[in-house]
C-alpha cells in the first residue's frame, strides 16, 4: 500500500461525533462500543481516510469496498487500530516528544505527587495526570478525562506545549495507558516506577500481567530508569530496564548503596525532614511540608530528575522548604477546635497502608487514629477485604462508607470490606459518605487524627445513574463549622 501523508488531513478522530470534513477516522474497539459500526456515519460527516482493523475488513470486504468507492475515500488496514492511532498521531503532530524532555511516572501509588514535585523543581515544566493538565504551578488544572488521555490527545498536548517553549513534561503513565497504546510512540528520557502493589486486578487479572504492563515503559525510554530500591518488584523492574540499556538510579530509605539514600528521618505535624545522601552530589538536609514515609520516596524520585537536569542540591533543598502540599495527597486540614483531618487519594491496599502508617507516626500519647474509607464499585473486589484488614490493624476506630459505588450496590461493597475485619467492635458502617465524615469528626476529640481516604482531590461521587458534586475537603470544613456552632 502506498505511503500516506497524514498531515494533509484536517484532524484525527476516533469518535464519530467529532468528525469534521477531511479528517482521519480511526475505528477503535472499546469495551462497550465498536468504532467499526460508525464508519458509514464518519463518511457521511466528511471523513476522508478510514483506518480499520484488518480482521474486521476481511469479514465484510465486499461491503467495505463498495462503501469506500461510493464515498471516494482512502482506507488503511491495521492489526491493532489503537496502536495505529498512536503511530498516525505521532506523525500528524510531527513527533513532538522528541522536542522536549519527557518524564514518565508510573507505579501503583505516588504518580501525582511525583509529577507535582518535579514541576516545582524544574522551570518550564508542565504536568499531565490524574488531576489534568497544568502548564505552570499557578495555572488551574484542565481536565483531560483519564489519568493518561488517549494517544491523539497526548500527542496534541505535547505539540502545544513544545510550541509554547516548554522544556519538560512530567506525565503520569497508568497501566491502562501502557496496555492500550495511549503512550505508544512517545520518547521518554526518564521512566520513574514508584512501586507496585495490588490494584486494577479487575483489568489486569494477575499481578504478573500488571507488572509486565508497567515494565513496557522502559522500551520507550532513552536514558534513565529511576526505581524504588526497597520495593518488592525492584529486581524485576531493574532487569527489564537493563534490557533497554538504561542507567539505573535507585532511591532508598533502607539500602545505603542506593544512588539516593534518606536517613535521619523525622516527622511532626508540620511535615518531615531527612538527610539526603546523593552519590556524586553530596549530602544535604531536606525539609518539606509533605508528610509520611512514602513522600520521602516521592521526593527522591523528583530530586533524581532535578539533579540529572543540573539543579544543585542547595537549590533543591531551598525549593522543598516552601513547596506547597499536593491537593488531596496527605492533605492536612485543622482548625483550633477540631481534630486533625488528613484527606488522601489512597484507594488501594498499599495506598491505604502508607497513609495510615504516615498518620500513625504523628500519633502521640492518648491520641487516637481514626479511618474513614470505602471502595469503588465496578473495580477489583479482591482488594476490599484487604483494605478492611489494614484499616482495622492501624486505626483505633474505622468508619466504613461509600466511595464512587458506580453501578454496584453500596451495601454489597461494604459487606465485602467487612469480611476482612476480624472484630467489628471498633467499626461503624455509615453508607452515606457525608454522614460518615461528619460523624467521625463529631465523635473525635481535638487531639485525634482522622484519615479520610479514597477520593483526595476528586470533587464528585459516581452513583448508579448520576455523578454528583462531592469533595471530602469541603465536607471536612462543613463539619468543622458544625462543631463550632455546637
C-alpha positions as CSV (number, residue, x, y, z in Angstrom):
1,X,0.0,0.0,0.0
2,X,1.3,3.5,-0.8
3,X,2.7,5.7,1.9
4,X,0.2,8.1,3.3
5,X,0.9,11.7,4.2
6,X,-1.2,12.1,7.3
7,X,-0.5,15.8,7.7
8,X,-2.7,16.6,4.7
9,X,-5.8,15.8,6.7
10,X,-7.6,18.2,9.0
11,X,-7.7,16.1,12.2
12,X,-7.6,12.6,13.6
13,X,-10.8,11.4,15.1
14,X,-11.9,8.1,16.8
15,X,-15.3,9.3,17.9
16,X,-17.8,9.7,15.0
17,X,-19.5,12.6,16.9
18,X,-16.3,14.6,16.5
19,X,-15.8,14.0,12.7
20,X,-15.0,17.1,10.7
21,X,-14.5,17.5,6.9
22,X,-11.3,15.9,5.5
23,X,-10.4,14.2,8.8
24,X,-8.9,10.7,9.5
25,X,-11.4,8.4,11.3
26,X,-9.8,5.5,13.2
27,X,-12.2,2.7,14.2
28,X,-11.3,1.5,17.6
29,X,-12.9,-1.4,19.5
30,X,-13.8,-0.1,23.0
31,X,-15.2,-2.0,26.0
32,X,-18.7,-1.1,25.1
33,X,-18.7,0.5,21.6
34,X,-17.0,-0.7,18.4
35,X,-15.9,2.2,16.2
36,X,-16.3,-0.1,13.1
37,X,-20.0,0.3,13.4
38,X,-19.7,4.0,12.9
39,X,-17.6,4.1,9.7
40,X,-20.5,5.0,7.5
41,X,-21.5,7.8,9.9
42,X,-18.0,9.1,9.7
43,X,-18.0,9.0,5.9
44,X,-21.4,10.9,5.8
45,X,-19.9,13.6,8.0
46,X,-16.8,14.1,5.8
47,X,-14.1,11.7,6.9
48,X,-11.6,11.2,4.0
49,X,-9.3,8.5,5.4
50,X,-10.7,5.4,7.3
51,X,-8.4,3.3,9.4
52,X,-9.9,-0.1,10.4
53,X,-8.7,-3.4,11.7
54,X,-7.7,-6.0,9.1
55,X,-9.8,-8.8,10.7
56,X,-12.9,-6.6,10.5
57,X,-12.2,-5.7,6.9
58,X,-11.8,-9.3,5.9
59,X,-15.2,-10.2,7.4
60,X,-17.1,-7.7,5.3
61,X,-14.6,-6.9,2.5
62,X,-17.2,-6.5,-0.3
63,X,-19.3,-4.2,1.8
64,X,-16.4,-2.1,2.8
65,X,-15.0,-1.9,-0.7
66,X,-18.4,-0.6,-2.0
67,X,-18.7,1.9,0.8
68,X,-15.2,3.3,0.2
69,X,-15.7,3.5,-3.5
70,X,-19.1,5.2,-3.0
71,X,-17.5,7.9,-0.9
72,X,-14.3,8.0,-2.9
73,X,-12.1,7.8,0.2
74,X,-8.8,6.1,1.1
75,X,-8.6,3.4,3.7
76,X,-5.8,1.8,5.7
77,X,-5.8,-1.6,7.5
78,X,-4.1,-2.3,10.8
79,X,-3.7,-5.3,13.0
80,X,-4.5,-3.1,16.0
81,X,-6.1,0.3,15.4
82,X,-5.2,1.6,18.9
83,X,-1.5,1.2,18.0
84,X,-2.1,2.6,14.6
85,X,-3.8,5.7,16.1
86,X,-0.6,6.3,18.1
87,X,1.6,5.9,15.0
88,X,-0.6,8.3,13.0
89,X,-0.9,10.8,15.8
90,X,2.8,10.9,16.3
91,X,3.4,11.7,12.6
92,X,0.5,14.1,12.4
93,X,1.9,16.2,15.2
94,X,5.5,15.8,13.9
95,X,6.9,13.6,16.6
96,X,6.6,16.2,19.4
97,X,8.0,14.2,22.2
98,X,11.5,14.4,20.6
99,X,11.4,18.1,21.0
100,X,11.3,18.2,24.9
101,X,12.4,16.2,27.9
102,X,9.6,13.8,28.6
103,X,9.4,12.3,32.1
104,X,7.1,9.3,32.6
105,X,5.9,8.4,36.1
106,X,4.3,5.0,36.6
107,X,3.6,2.7,39.6
108,X,0.7,1.9,41.8
109,X,0.9,5.0,44.1
110,X,2.6,8.3,44.1
111,X,2.4,9.3,40.5
112,X,0.5,12.6,41.0
113,X,2.8,13.7,43.9
114,X,6.0,12.9,42.0
115,X,4.9,14.9,38.9
116,X,3.9,17.9,41.0
117,X,7.3,17.8,42.8
118,X,9.1,17.6,39.5
119,X,7.2,20.7,38.3
120,X,8.2,22.5,41.4
121,X,11.9,21.7,40.9
122,X,12.2,22.4,37.2
123,X,11.4,25.6,35.3
124,X,9.3,25.4,32.1
125,X,7.8,22.1,33.2
126,X,4.1,21.1,32.6
127,X,2.4,18.2,34.2
128,X,-0.3,15.8,32.9
129,X,-2.1,13.2,35.0
130,X,-5.0,12.4,37.3
131,X,-5.8,16.0,38.1
132,X,-5.5,17.1,34.5
133,X,-3.0,19.3,32.5
134,X,-1.3,22.1,34.4
135,X,1.2,24.1,32.5
136,X,2.6,26.2,35.4
137,X,2.3,26.0,39.1
138,X,-0.1,29.0,39.1
139,X,-2.4,27.5,36.5
140,X,-5.7,25.8,37.0
141,X,-6.0,22.1,36.0
142,X,-7.5,21.4,32.6
143,X,-9.5,18.2,32.9
144,X,-8.4,15.5,30.4
145,X,-10.8,12.7,31.4
146,X,-8.3,10.0,32.2
147,X,-5.1,9.8,34.2
148,X,-3.4,9.3,30.8
149,X,-5.6,10.5,27.9
150,X,-5.9,8.8,24.5
151,X,-2.7,8.9,22.4
152,X,-4.0,11.5,20.0
153,X,-4.8,13.9,22.9
154,X,-1.4,13.3,24.5
155,X,0.4,14.0,21.2
156,X,-1.5,17.2,20.7
157,X,-0.8,18.4,24.3
158,X,2.9,17.7,23.8
159,X,2.9,19.6,20.4
160,X,1.1,22.5,22.0
161,X,3.5,22.9,25.0
162,X,6.5,22.4,22.7
163,X,5.2,25.3,20.6
164,X,4.8,27.3,23.8
165,X,8.5,26.7,24.5
166,X,8.2,24.3,27.5
167,X,11.3,22.2,28.0
168,X,9.8,19.5,30.2
169,X,6.6,17.4,30.6
170,X,6.2,15.2,33.6
171,X,3.3,12.9,33.0
172,X,1.6,10.1,34.9
173,X,1.5,6.9,32.9
174,X,-1.2,4.5,34.0
175,X,-1.1,0.7,33.4
176,X,-4.2,1.1,31.3
177,X,-2.4,3.6,29.1
178,X,0.5,1.3,28.6
179,X,-1.7,-1.6,27.8
180,X,-3.9,0.4,25.4
181,X,-1.1,2.1,23.5
182,X,-2.1,5.6,24.8
183,X,1.6,6.4,25.3
184,X,2.9,4.4,22.3
185,X,5.4,6.3,20.1
186,X,6.3,8.7,22.9
187,X,10.0,9.1,23.6
188,X,10.7,9.3,27.4
189,X,14.0,10.4,28.7
190,X,13.2,9.3,32.2
191,X,11.0,6.4,33.4
192,X,10.1,6.5,37.1
193,X,8.5,3.5,38.7
194,X,7.3,4.4,42.2
195,X,6.3,0.9,43.4
196,X,4.0,-2.0,42.5
197,X,1.3,-3.3,44.8
198,X,-2.2,-4.7,44.2
199,X,-4.6,-2.6,42.2
200,X,-6.5,-2.7,39.0
201,X,-6.8,-6.5,39.1
202,X,-10.3,-6.1,37.7
203,X,-8.5,-5.2,34.5
204,X,-5.1,-7.0,34.7
205,X,-6.4,-10.2,36.4
206,X,-2.9,-11.1,37.7
207,X,-0.1,-9.2,39.3
208,X,2.2,-10.7,36.7
209,X,0.3,-9.0,33.9
210,X,0.2,-5.8,35.9
211,X,4.0,-5.8,36.4
212,X,4.7,-6.7,32.7
213,X,2.4,-3.9,31.6
214,X,4.2,-1.3,33.8
215,X,7.6,-2.5,32.5
216,X,6.6,-1.7,29.0
217,X,7.6,1.9,29.7
218,X,11.3,1.1,29.6
219,X,11.2,0.1,25.9
220,X,10.2,3.7,25.1
221,X,12.8,5.3,27.4
222,X,16.2,6.6,26.2
223,X,18.3,7.3,29.3
224,X,17.2,6.8,32.9
225,X,15.1,4.4,34.9
226,X,14.5,5.7,38.5
227,X,13.4,2.9,40.7
228,X,12.4,2.2,44.3
229,X,15.2,0.0,45.7
230,X,13.0,-1.1,48.6
231,X,10.0,-2.2,46.6
232,X,9.4,-6.0,46.2
233,X,9.3,-5.7,42.4
234,X,12.6,-3.7,42.2
235,X,14.7,-6.6,40.9
236,X,12.2,-7.4,38.1
237,X,12.0,-3.8,37.0
238,X,15.8,-3.4,37.1
239,X,16.2,-6.4,34.8
240,X,13.7,-5.0,32.3
241,X,15.2,-1.6,32.4
242,X,18.7,-3.0,31.7
243,X,17.3,-4.8,28.6
244,X,16.7,-1.3,27.3
245,X,20.3,-0.3,28.3
246,X,19.0,2.4,30.7
247,X,21.1,3.9,33.5
248,X,19.5,2.8,36.8
249,X,19.0,5.3,39.6
250,X,17.9,3.7,42.9
251,X,16.2,5.5,45.7
252,X,16.0,4.0,49.2
253,X,15.5,4.6,52.9
254,X,17.0,1.1,53.8
255,X,19.9,0.4,51.4
256,X,22.9,2.8,51.7
257,X,24.3,1.7,48.3
258,X,21.4,3.4,46.5
259,X,22.2,6.5,44.4
260,X,19.8,8.5,46.6
261,X,19.6,7.4,50.3
262,X,17.5,9.0,53.0
263,X,18.5,8.8,56.7
264,X,17.9,10.6,60.0
265,X,14.2,10.8,59.2
266,X,11.9,12.9,61.4
267,X,8.2,13.6,61.3
268,X,5.9,16.1,63.0
269,X,2.6,17.8,62.4
270,X,4.3,20.3,60.1
271,X,6.0,17.9,57.7
272,X,9.1,15.8,57.6
273,X,12.9,16.1,57.3
274,X,15.7,13.8,56.4
275,X,19.4,13.8,55.4
276,X,19.8,13.0,51.7
277,X,23.0,11.3,50.6
278,X,23.2,11.6,46.9
279,X,26.1,9.7,45.3
280,X,28.3,12.1,43.3
281,X,26.5,15.2,44.5
282,X,26.9,15.3,48.3
283,X,24.7,15.4,51.4
284,X,22.0,17.9,52.4
285,X,19.0,18.1,54.8
286,X,15.7,18.1,53.1
287,X,12.8,19.7,54.9
288,X,9.3,19.7,53.5
289,X,5.7,20.3,54.4
290,X,5.0,16.8,52.9
291,X,4.5,14.1,55.5
292,X,4.6,10.3,55.7
293,X,7.4,7.8,54.7
294,X,6.0,7.3,51.2
295,X,6.6,11.0,50.5
296,X,10.3,10.5,51.2
297,X,10.4,8.2,48.2
298,X,8.3,10.6,46.1
299,X,10.6,13.5,46.9
300,X,13.7,11.4,46.0
301,X,12.2,10.4,42.6
302,X,11.8,14.1,41.8
303,X,15.2,15.0,43.2
304,X,16.9,12.4,41.0
305,X,15.4,14.1,37.9
306,X,16.4,17.5,39.1
307,X,20.0,16.5,39.8
308,X,20.4,15.0,36.3
309,X,18.9,18.1,34.8
310,X,21.6,20.3,36.5
311,X,19.8,21.6,39.6
312,X,22.0,21.9,42.6
313,X,21.4,20.2,45.9
314,X,21.2,23.5,47.7
315,X,18.6,24.9,45.2
316,X,16.6,21.6,45.6
317,X,16.6,21.9,49.4
318,X,15.6,25.5,49.3
319,X,12.6,24.7,47.0
320,X,11.4,21.9,49.3
321,X,11.2,24.2,52.3
322,X,8.5,26.4,50.7
323,X,6.8,23.8,48.5
324,X,3.1,23.5,48.7
325,X,1.4,20.2,49.5
326,X,-0.2,18.4,46.5
327,X,-4.0,18.7,46.7
328,X,-5.7,15.6,48.1
329,X,-2.4,13.9,48.8
330,X,-1.9,13.6,52.6
331,X,-3.6,17.0,52.8
332,X,-3.9,18.1,56.4
333,X,-6.9,20.2,57.5
334,X,-7.2,21.5,61.0
335,X,-8.7,24.4,63.0
336,X,-8.3,25.4,66.6
337,X,-11.3,23.5,67.9
338,X,-11.1,20.4,65.6
339,X,-9.2,17.1,65.2
340,X,-6.6,16.9,62.5
341,X,-8.1,15.6,59.3
342,X,-5.9,14.1,56.6
343,X,-7.6,13.8,53.2
344,X,-5.8,11.4,50.8
345,X,-6.5,9.7,47.4
346,X,-5.4,6.3,48.7
347,X,-7.8,3.7,47.1
348,X,-5.6,0.6,47.1
349,X,-4.4,-1.7,49.9
350,X,-0.8,-0.3,49.7
351,X,-2.1,3.3,49.4
352,X,-4.2,2.9,52.5
353,X,-1.4,1.2,54.4
354,X,1.0,4.0,53.5
355,X,-1.3,6.8,54.5
356,X,-2.3,5.2,57.8
357,X,1.4,4.4,58.6
358,X,2.2,8.1,57.9
359,X,-0.6,9.3,60.1
360,X,0.4,6.7,62.8
361,X,3.8,8.3,63.0
362,X,2.1,11.6,64.2
363,X,0.1,9.9,67.0
364,X,1.3,10.9,70.5
365,X,0.1,10.0,73.9
366,X,-3.7,9.2,74.0
367,X,-4.3,10.5,70.5
368,X,-6.5,8.1,68.5
369,X,-6.1,7.3,64.8
370,X,-9.5,7.2,63.0
371,X,-10.1,6.0,59.4
372,X,-13.0,6.8,57.1
373,X,-12.9,4.9,53.8
374,X,-14.8,2.9,51.2
375,X,-14.0,1.1,48.0
376,X,-15.1,1.9,44.5
377,X,-17.7,0.0,42.6
378,X,-17.1,-1.9,39.4
379,X,-13.5,-2.3,40.4
380,X,-11.2,-5.0,41.8
381,X,-13.3,-6.7,44.5
382,X,-10.4,-8.7,45.9
383,X,-8.8,-5.6,47.4
384,X,-11.9,-4.8,49.6
385,X,-11.3,-7.2,52.5
386,X,-7.5,-6.4,52.3
387,X,-8.3,-2.7,52.9
388,X,-10.7,-3.6,55.6
389,X,-8.0,-5.5,57.4
390,X,-5.4,-2.7,57.0
391,X,-7.9,-0.2,58.4
392,X,-8.6,-2.5,61.4
393,X,-4.9,-3.1,62.1
394,X,-3.8,0.5,62.1
395,X,-6.8,2.6,63.2
396,X,-8.3,2.8,66.6
397,X,-11.7,3.3,65.0
398,X,-13.0,2.7,61.5
399,X,-15.9,4.2,59.6
400,X,-16.7,2.2,56.5
401,X,-18.6,4.1,53.9
402,X,-19.2,4.6,50.1
403,X,-16.6,5.7,47.6
404,X,-17.9,6.0,44.0
405,X,-20.2,2.9,44.1
406,X,-21.0,3.3,40.4
407,X,-23.4,0.6,39.3
408,X,-22.8,-1.6,42.3
409,X,-25.0,-1.7,45.5
410,X,-23.0,0.2,48.2
411,X,-24.2,-2.3,50.8
412,X,-22.6,-5.1,48.8
413,X,-19.3,-3.3,48.5
414,X,-19.3,-2.6,52.3
415,X,-20.1,-6.2,53.0
416,X,-17.0,-7.2,51.0
417,X,-14.9,-4.8,53.1
418,X,-16.3,-6.1,56.4
419,X,-15.2,-9.7,55.6
420,X,-11.6,-8.5,56.1
421,X,-12.3,-7.0,59.5
422,X,-11.8,-9.6,62.3
423,X,-13.7,-7.7,65.0
424,X,-16.5,-5.2,64.3
425,X,-16.4,-3.6,67.8
426,X,-14.4,-0.6,66.7
427,X,-16.1,-0.4,63.3
428,X,-19.1,1.7,62.3
429,X,-20.9,1.4,59.0
430,X,-22.4,4.6,57.5
431,X,-23.3,4.2,53.8
432,X,-23.7,7.9,53.2
433,X,-20.2,9.4,52.9
434,X,-21.2,12.8,54.1
435,X,-22.7,11.3,57.2
436,X,-19.6,9.2,57.8
437,X,-17.3,12.2,57.7
438,X,-19.5,14.3,59.9
439,X,-19.9,11.6,62.4
440,X,-16.2,10.7,62.6
441,X,-15.3,14.4,63.2
442,X,-18.1,14.9,65.7
443,X,-17.2,11.8,67.7
444,X,-13.5,12.5,67.7
445,X,-11.5,14.5,70.3
446,X,-9.5,17.6,69.2
447,X,-6.3,15.5,69.9
448,X,-7.3,12.8,67.4
449,X,-6.2,12.2,63.8
450,X,-8.8,11.3,61.2
451,X,-7.7,9.8,57.8
452,X,-10.3,10.2,55.1
453,X,-9.2,8.0,52.3
454,X,-10.2,7.2,48.7
455,X,-11.1,10.4,46.9
456,X,-8.4,13.0,47.7
457,X,-8.7,15.8,45.1
458,X,-11.9,14.4,43.5
459,X,-14.9,16.7,43.7
460,X,-17.6,14.2,42.6
461,X,-19.3,11.0,43.7
462,X,-20.3,8.5,41.0
463,X,-23.6,6.8,41.8
464,X,-25.6,4.3,39.8
465,X,-27.3,6.8,37.4
466,X,-25.6,10.1,38.2
467,X,-22.5,11.9,39.1
468,X,-22.9,14.5,42.0
469,X,-20.7,17.1,43.4
470,X,-18.8,15.8,46.4
471,X,-15.5,17.0,47.9
472,X,-14.1,15.4,51.0
473,X,-12.2,18.6,51.8
474,X,-15.4,20.7,51.6
475,X,-17.2,18.1,53.8
476,X,-14.5,18.4,56.4
477,X,-14.7,22.2,56.6
478,X,-18.5,22.0,56.8
479,X,-18.2,19.5,59.7
480,X,-15.8,21.9,61.3
481,X,-18.4,24.7,61.1
482,X,-21.0,22.4,62.7
483,X,-18.6,21.7,65.6
484,X,-18.0,25.5,66.1
485,X,-21.8,26.1,66.4
486,X,-22.4,23.2,68.9
